[in-house]
Amino acid sequence: MHHASPLGIELREAGSSGDYAHARTLFAAYAASVGRPDCFPGFEQELLQLPHMYGPPHGGLFLAFKDGAAAGCCAFRARSDTDHTNACEMKRLFVLPDFRRLGLGHLLVTATLDAARISGYSCMLLDTLSEMESARALYEEMGFAAVPPYAQSPIPGAHHLKVDL
């Protein structure tokens, strides 16, 4: 999947080693922006295994570029360890501060939802923190609704959301 716009915005699914290098940089910036190490158990291992964790056929990782610069990311993966049937989980939605307010978050979430739907999932889960107000507003706009925690060890203060696909 590869989309370009006249505004210098490009959205594509990660597939090359260069794409995954951009994703690692964006994931690290995301983790640093959250500033809560308890939110990222096993993060170093995750960064080493991006194609395995978020690649086809059970997942996807999308990158947004603005004028050729990596600006944002969003990923999904299978989540079979929940009470939700045929579920996947959205992870790592992030747009660098210099590229916010351009609609990149909306584009990334839309691409992620579409890919999960095409992959045959029935619903998408996610968790987010109270302080992530912009992301929570976007999730609500995109149809996500609150559900009880689906993770084994939920992070204190996390909100758990779900949307049917």
C-alpha angles and dihedrals in degrees: 000000000000126000128177127184135198088248091071091257119136127182122193142161113249112253109140132067087249091055091051090048089055089048092052090052092049093045090051091049089049093051091048091050092053092051093198111114089187087069093062113052109170092010096145090053090048091055090053093050105043097130090047096045099040106018131106142311094034100024148008141216121209128198129198121207129191115201089340096309119119103247109165149354144202131182142184136199140181115276110194096156096079137083088249113099118235092355133169129188130228113223140180103011102176138153120190111247094246090059101045123119092038096100094254094130091054092048092049094048091047092051091047093049092047093050092048090050091049089048088059102251118151098208143005123224130194141169126217139171129250092242091059092083098155092050092047091051090050092049090051091049089051092054103262116148132193118270133175114275111287097185122093093233108022117203112247109260095016120140117216118211138182138191127189114234 
